[in-house]
Amino acid sequence: MDYLLLAIAGLIAFGGSLAGCSSLRAFSLRNNLLDHPNERSLHTVAVSRLGGVAIALATWAAVLVHHALQGSRPGKLEFAWLITSLPIALLGLVDDLRPLRAGTRLLLQFACAALFCTLAGIPHGISLVADSTLLLWPALSLLLWSFFIVAVLNIFNFMDGMDGLAGTQALGAALGIGGAFALLHQPSLAALCGFIAAASAGFLFHNFPPAKIFMGDAGSTFLGFSFAALAVVGADLTPAVPAPVFALALAPFLLDGTLTLLSRAARGEPVWKAHRSHLYQRAVAAGRTHYQVLIVYAVFIMLSAVSAVLASRFNSRLVAFSCLLSLSAFGTVFAWVRRLERLLLQGAFAHHNKRVLEQKTRATASELTNDGPFSLLNRKAEGE
C-alpha cells in the first residue's frame, strides 16, 4: 500500500469534514435548520444538526479519491458499503429535517442492512475466538446480521446526545477496528476505518463542548451502519475476525445503550421515545459539565479501542482479558455515575432539612415574641 496516497486521502477526509461542517453550520443558521432543545436534550440553545452530512461526504470522497489515485476501483465490499450507506445517511437526513415514523424508519434500515449483507456476502456464522465459528443457516444468518446492523446503528443514534461524545466514540472505534484489520493484513478495510476516523476528527473540532454543530441522525446512523457493516465483513473473512473485536471497539455505546434500553423496558417505559436515562445524561444531570463527562468517556473509549486490537490477536486469553478490561471500565463509569447521583440526593436532602430547620426556627421565634416572656413588654409598647 502506498502510504503517501493513503495520507492524501486521509487529509481529504479530515479537511472535507472540517470545512464541510463550517459550511453546513452557516447554511443551517441562514435557513433555520437547527436542533431546538427538547426533553431529551442536554443543550440549551438551538444548534445545527447537519454535521453528519459532512462526515459521510468526506468519508465517501476519501475512499473514491484513494482508489482514483491508485488507478483502481472499489472492491466488492467497498462497493456494497458505498451504495447502502448512502440511503442510510439520506434516511437519517430526512429524519433530521422531517421526523419519520419509527416503523417506516426501521423497515427502510432493515432493507438497507439486508441489501448490504446480500451484496457483501452473508457470513456463514459468528466467530468468537480463533478457529471457532458458530455456523448458521444462510437465511438465519441473513436475518441475524441484518438485525445486528439495525440494532447497532440505532444504539449509536440513541447515544448521540452530548457534545463530543459520538464523535469521540466514532474516532476510537475506527482506530480500534482499523488497527485490528491492519494486524490481520486487511489494508483496504483498515484504510476505510482510517478515513472514518479522519472524518470524525474533523467533525470533532466543531463538536467539542460547547458544540457548534451536531452530527444528527444522518451522521450517527451512517457511522453506526458503517461499524456494523465492518463487523459483517470481518465475519466473512478467512480467517474470520472474532466478533468481540467489534463489540469491544463499540463497548461504551453498546453497553450503555443496551443497559438503558433493557432498564426502560423492564420499567414498562417506551424504549423508542426520547429520554435522559443514559449514564452520560445522568452524569450531566447530577451536576457534571459536558467536558468532564466527555473526559471520563474518552478514557473508556480508548481503553475499549486498545481492547479491540488485543482481541484481534486470535488468542482466547487475550479475548477474555480484553472483555474483562472493557467491562471493568464500564463498571467504573457506572459506579461513578451512581455516586454522583447519591451525592446530589444527599445534597438535596441536606438542603431540604436546612430549610425545614430555618422555618421551624422562625416559627418558634414568632411564638416566643407573641406568647412568651416578651409578649407583655410588646403589649405595653403597643399601648404606649
C-alpha positions in Angstrom: 0.0 0.0 0.0 1.3 3.5 -0.9 1.2 5.3 2.4 1.5 8.7 0.6 -1.7 8.2 -1.3 -3.3 6.9 1.9 -2.2 10.1 3.7 -3.6 12.3 0.9 -7.0 10.6 1.1 -6.9 10.8 4.9 -6.3 14.6 4.7 -9.2 14.8 2.3 -11.4 13.1 4.8 -10.3 15.3 7.6 -10.2 18.6 5.7 -13.5 17.8 3.9 -15.3 17.1 7.2 -13.7 20.2 8.9 -14.6 22.6 6.1 -17.9 20.9 5.4 -19.1 21.4 9.0 -18.3 25.1 8.8 -20.2 25.5 5.6 -23.2 23.4 6.7 -23.4 25.3 10.0 -23.6 28.6 8.1 -26.2 27.1 5.8 -28.3 25.8 8.8 -28.2 29.2 10.5 -29.3 31.0 7.4 -32.2 28.6 6.8 -33.1 27.9 10.4 -32.3 24.1 10.1 -31.5 23.8 13.8 -31.9 21.3 16.6 -34.0 23.0 19.2 -33.8 21.8 22.8 -36.4 19.3 24.0 -37.0 16.9 26.9 -34.1 14.7 25.8 -31.6 17.4 25.0 -28.7 18.4 27.2 -28.1 21.6 25.2 -30.0 24.8 25.9 -29.6 26.7 22.6 -30.6 25.8 19.0 -27.6 24.2 17.1 -27.2 23.0 13.6 -27.6 19.2 13.2 -26.1 18.7 9.7 -22.6 17.8 10.7 -23.2 14.1 9.8 -23.6 15.1 6.2 -20.0 16.4 6.2 -18.8 13.2 7.9 -20.4 11.0 5.3 -19.5 13.1 2.2 -15.9 13.4 3.4 -15.6 9.6 4.0 -17.0 8.7 0.6 -14.8 11.3 -1.1 -11.7 9.9 0.6 -12.5 6.3 -0.4 -13.1 7.3 -4.1 -10.1 9.6 -4.3 -7.9 6.9 -2.8 -8.9 4.4 -5.5 -8.6 7.1 -8.2 -5.0 7.9 -7.1 -4.2 4.2 -7.1 -5.8 3.7 -10.5 -8.2 1.1 -9.1 -11.9 0.6 -8.5 -13.7 -0.1 -5.2 -13.8 -3.8 -4.4 -16.9 -5.8 -3.8 -17.1 -5.0 -0.1 -16.4 -1.3 -0.5 -19.0 -1.1 -3.3 -21.6 -2.8 -1.1 -20.8 -0.3 1.7 -20.9 2.7 -0.6 -24.3 2.0 -2.2 -26.0 1.0 1.1 -24.5 3.6 3.4 -25.8 6.4 1.1 -29.5 5.6 1.6 -28.9 5.2 5.3 -27.4 8.7 5.5 -30.1 10.1 3.3 -32.8 8.5 5.5 -31.2 10.0 8.6 -31.0 13.4 6.9 -34.7 13.2 6.0 -35.5 12.2 9.6 -33.4 15.2 10.8 -35.4 17.6 8.7 -38.9 16.0 8.9 -39.2 13.2 11.5 -40.4 9.8 10.1 -42.5 7.2 11.8 -40.4 4.7 13.8 -41.9 1.8 11.9 -41.1 3.3 8.5 -37.6 4.2 9.5 -36.8 0.7 10.9 -38.2 -1.0 7.8 -36.1 1.0 5.4 -33.0 0.5 7.6 -33.6 -3.3 7.7 -33.9 -3.3 3.9 -30.5 -1.5 3.5 -28.9 -3.9 6.0 -30.2 -6.9 4.2 -29.1 -5.5 0.9 -25.6 -4.9 2.2 -25.3 -8.5 3.6 -26.5 -9.8 0.2 -24.1 -7.8 -1.8 -21.1 -8.2 0.5 -21.7 -11.8 1.2 -23.6 -13.4 4.0 -21.3 -14.7 6.7 -21.6 -18.4 7.3 -21.7 -17.9 11.1 -20.2 -16.0 14.0 -16.6 -16.3 15.2 -16.0 -15.7 18.9 -12.3 -16.8 19.0 -9.8 -18.2 16.6 -10.8 -21.4 14.7 -14.2 -21.4 16.4 -17.2 -20.4 14.3 -20.8 -21.0 15.1 -22.3 -22.0 11.8 -25.8 -20.7 10.8 -28.2 -21.5 8.0 -27.9 -18.8 5.3 -31.4 -17.5 5.8 -31.0 -17.3 9.6 -27.5 -15.7 9.1 -29.0 -13.0 6.8 -31.8 -12.3 9.3 -29.5 -12.1 12.4 -26.8 -10.0 10.7 -29.4 -7.6 9.3 -30.9 -7.3 12.7 -27.4 -6.7 14.2 -26.7 -3.9 11.8 -30.1 -2.1 12.5 -29.6 -2.6 16.3 -26.1 -1.1 16.2 -26.9 1.9 14.1 -29.9 2.7 16.3 -27.9 2.3 19.5 -25.3 4.6 18.1 -28.1 7.1 17.2 -29.6 6.9 20.7 -26.3 7.5 22.4 -25.6 10.7 20.3 -26.8 13.2 22.8 -23.9 15.1 24.3 -21.2 17.4 22.9 -18.2 15.5 21.6 -19.4 12.0 22.7 -20.5 10.4 19.4 -17.5 11.9 17.5 -15.1 10.6 20.1 -16.7 7.1 20.1 -16.5 7.1 16.3 -12.8 8.1 16.4 -12.0 5.4 19.0 -13.9 2.6 17.3 -12.5 3.4 13.9 -8.9 3.3 15.3 -9.6 0.1 17.2 -11.2 -1.8 14.3 -8.8 -0.3 11.8 -5.8 -1.5 14.0 -7.3 -5.0 14.1 -7.7 -5.1 10.3 -4.2 -3.9 9.9 -2.8 -6.6 12.1 -4.9 -9.2 10.2 -3.4 -7.9 6.9 -6.6 -6.3 5.5 -5.2 -3.0 4.2 -8.3 -1.8 2.3 -10.6 -2.3 5.3 -8.0 -0.7 7.6 -7.9 2.3 5.2 -11.7 2.6 5.3 -11.5 2.8 9.1 -8.8 5.4 8.9 -10.9 7.6 6.6 -13.9 7.3 9.1 -11.5 8.2 11.9 -10.2 11.2 10.0 -13.7 12.5 9.1 -14.8 12.1 12.7 -11.7 14.0 13.9 -12.6 16.9 11.5 -16.1 17.0 12.9 -14.9 16.9 16.5 -13.2 20.3 16.0 -16.7 21.8 15.8 -18.4 19.4 18.2 -16.2 19.6 21.3 -18.0 21.3 24.2 -19.6 23.8 23.7 -20.7 22.2 20.3 -21.2 24.5 17.3 -22.8 21.7 15.3 -24.3 18.2 15.9 -23.9 15.2 13.6 -27.7 14.5 13.6 -29.3 11.2 12.6 -27.5 11.5 9.2 -24.2 11.1 10.9 -25.0 8.8 13.8 -26.8 6.2 11.6 -24.1 6.4 8.9 -21.4 5.8 11.5 -23.3 3.0 13.3 -24.2 1.4 10.0 -20.5 1.5 8.8 -19.2 -0.1 12.0 -21.8 -2.8 11.9 -21.1 -3.4 8.2 -17.4 -3.8 9.0 -18.4 -6.5 11.6 -20.3 -8.4 8.9 -17.3 -8.1 6.5 -15.0 -9.3 9.2 -17.1 -12.3 10.0 -16.9 -13.4 6.3 -13.1 -13.2 6.1 -10.8 -16.2 6.2 -9.9 -16.4 9.0 -12.9 -14.6 10.4 -12.3 -11.6 12.7 -13.6 -12.5 16.2 -16.9 -10.8 17.0 -15.5 -9.4 20.3 -13.2 -7.1 18.3 -16.2 -5.1 17.1 -18.2 -5.4 20.3 -15.2 -4.1 22.3 -14.5 -1.2 19.9 -18.1 0.0 20.4 -18.4 -1.2 24.0 -19.0 2.3 25.6 -22.1 2.8 23.4 -23.3 -0.8 23.2 -23.1 -1.3 27.0 -24.6 2.0 28.0 -27.3 1.9 25.3 -28.3 -1.8 25.8 -28.4 -1.4 29.6 -30.6 1.7 29.4 -33.0 0.1 26.8 -33.4 -3.0 29.0 -33.9 -1.0 32.1 -36.6 1.2 30.5 -38.3 -1.9 29.0 -38.3 -3.6 32.5 -39.9 -0.5 33.9 -42.6 -0.5 31.2 -41.3 2.7 29.6 -41.5 3.1 25.8 -37.9 2.4 24.6 -38.4 4.3 21.3 -39.3 7.7 22.9 -36.8 10.4 23.9 -35.4 10.2 27.4 -32.5 11.2 29.6 -31.7 7.8 31.2 -28.2 7.1 29.6 -25.3 7.2 32.0 -23.8 10.2 30.4 -27.1 12.1 30.6 -27.4 11.1 34.3 -23.9 12.4 35.0 -24.7 15.8 33.4 -28.0 15.9 35.4 -26.0 15.2 38.5 -24.0 18.4 38.0 -21.0 17.5 35.9 -20.2 19.5 32.7 -20.2 18.1 29.2 -16.4 18.4 29.2 -16.0 16.5 32.5 -18.2 13.7 31.3 -16.6 13.6 27.9 -13.1 13.1 29.6 -14.4 10.1 31.5 -16.0 8.5 28.4 -12.9 9.3 26.3 -10.7 7.2 28.6 -13.3 4.4 28.5 -13.4 4.7 24.7 -9.7 4.5 24.2 -9.4 1.5 26.6 -12.0 -0.2 24.5 -10.2 0.5 21.3 -7.0 -1.0 22.8 -9.0 -4.0 24.0 -10.4 -4.5 20.4 -6.8 -4.6 19.0 -5.7 -7.1 21.6 -8.7 -9.3 20.9 -7.8 -9.5 17.3 -4.7 -11.5 18.1 -6.7 -14.7 17.9 -5.8 -15.7 21.5 -8.7 -16.8 23.8 -6.9 -15.5 26.8 -6.4 -12.1 25.2 -10.0 -12.0 24.2 -11.1 -12.8 27.8 -8.7 -10.2 29.2 -9.9 -7.6 26.7 -13.5 -8.2 27.6 -12.7 -8.1 31.3 -10.8 -4.8 30.8 -13.7 -3.2 29.0 -16.4 -4.5 31.4 -14.3 -3.2 34.3 -14.1 0.3 32.7 -17.9 0.2 32.2 -18.4 -0.8 35.8 -16.2 2.1 36.9 -18.2 4.6 34.9 -21.5 3.1 36.2 -20.3 3.3 39.8 -19.1 6.9 39.2 -22.5 8.0 37.9 -24.3 6.3 40.8 -22.0 8.1 43.3 -22.7 11.4 41.6 -26.4 10.8 42.0 -26.1 9.8 45.6 -24.1 12.9 46.4 -26.8 15.0 44.6 -29.5 13.3 46.5 -27.7 13.8 49.8 -27.1 17.5 49.0 -30.8 18.0 48.1 -31.8 16.2 51.3 -29.5 18.3 53.4 -30.7 21.5 51.7 -34.3 20.4 52.4 -33.5 19.7 56.1 -31.8 23.1 56.4 -34.9 24.9 55.0 -37.2 23.0 57.4 -35.0 23.8 60.3 -35.0 27.5 59.3 -38.8 27.5 59.0 -39.1 25.9 62.5 -36.7 28.4 64.0 -38.6 31.3 62.6 -41.9 29.8 63.8 -40.5 29.3 67.3 -39.2 32.8 67.4 -42.6 34.1 66.4 -44.3 32.2 69.1 -41.9 33.4 71.8 -42.5 37.0 70.6 -46.3 36.8 70.7 -46.9 34.4 73.6 -43.6 34.1 75.5 -41.9 36.2 78.2 -41.6 39.2 75.8 -45.3 39.4 75.0 -46.1 41.6 78.0 -43.4 44.1 77.0 -44.6 44.0 73.4 -48.2 44.8 74.5 -47.0 47.6 76.8 -45.0 49.0 74.0 -48.1 48.8 71.7 -50.2 50.6 74.5 -47.8 53.5 74.8 
